[in-house]
Amino acid sequence: MVMEQKLYDFWLCSRKGIGLRKRERLLRHFGSPEEIFFASEEQYRQVKGINEKDIASLSAGRSKEAVREEYDRLARQGISFVSVRQDGFPEKLKQIADAPYGLYYRGNLPDEKKPCVAVVGARDASFEGMQIARKFGYELAANGIQVISGMARGIDIHAQRGALDYAGGSTYSVLGTGADVCYPRQHIEEYMLMQEHGGVITEFPPASPSLPFQFAMRNRIISGLSDGVLLIEAGEKSGSLITAETGLEQGREIFVVPGGILDSRYKGGNKLLKQGAAPVTCVSDILDGLGIFLDAPAAERMKKSDVMLETTEKIVYASLGLEPVHVSCIAEQTGLPLQNVMEILLALQVRNMVDTVGNNYFVIRL
């Protein structure tokens, strides 16, 4: 009986052209997906906002055998489906306005027993902003917090890379496409890794392309799955502000990394700070805001100061920052021979303390 109910839910969610609003109208009129499935075309015409194209979509291939075949094909592609009527649907999402009726996912859904934080921000982020995002992603994961984002370039993907950097970390992407569509394509490696260490989640049926309005819709799910939303670099018209504002409406904690008042990339975030969002400069600010005690062992593991370095290594390391510096500049600043500086940088890179950016440019690894 439960499986049969799930098939009706799946059928309703997978009808082409039947989006959130039309699905709500149909459910209000008929009461359940089962009733919608068995309704006549004339009965469909009685529903406000349902046109002939929608009726054709609802009527096409309407048999239990066809629906089961479609569902089985989904499973063979490694895509799972869960509806709001089924066990396993995220409880947090049930409480939000305009909750999705069903979710498609590859990998897993977030663990309900563990806290989640959404990390969002500018696509055209600065190098410093992306490093900050990666740092927070890593440290959140190190403290047992699941990272939610949208796999977009810039802040989103760097926060998720940070979570993946931590052994045992988990991160989840809410997509504006079908679960079988990696967008943007250049993030295919992360898309695959998340299916092993988290999941990719969407309300849109398989093969759904990347349409602008779908990315706006997915924002409510990103915040809805989370206990708090962290905003890094958001201009006045940044799309990531929608996620933060939606999170505020959903009763989520809003955290913002503050920035310079003359930097346009921080105008949206700074505005939220004036409206009461919590300023964040380290992961403990987020943990405190969520009422989570800091995992002291994790904090100690992340302290670079605990790493034993030779004196010359400390000098070279101290000369680095978040902006790329050429090896020749480091040699000039430290007064050490260029060959020695290069050897030290390579040793620090082996210890995962620095990264190379371009040809002989180096930065601190956060």
Buried (B, 14 or more C-beta within 10 A) or exposed (E): EEEEBBBBBBBBBBBBEBBEEBBEBBBEBBEBBBBBBEBEEEBBEEBEEBEEEBBEBBEEEEEEEEBBEBBEEBEEEEBBBBBBBBEEBBEBBEEBEEBBBBBBBBBBBBEEEEBBBBBBBBBEBBEBBBBBBBBBBBBBBBBBBBBBBBBBBBBBBBBBBBBBBBEEBBBBBBBBBBBBBBBEEEBEEBBEBBBEBBBBBBBBBBEBEBEEEBBBBBBBBBBBBBBBBBBBBBBEEBBBBBBBBBBBEBEBBBBBBBBEEEBEBBBBBBBBBEEEBBEBEEBBBBBBBBEBEEBEEBBEEBEEEEEEBEEBBBBBBEBBEBEBBBBEBBBEBBEBEEEEBBBBBEBBBEEEBBBBBEEBBBBBBB
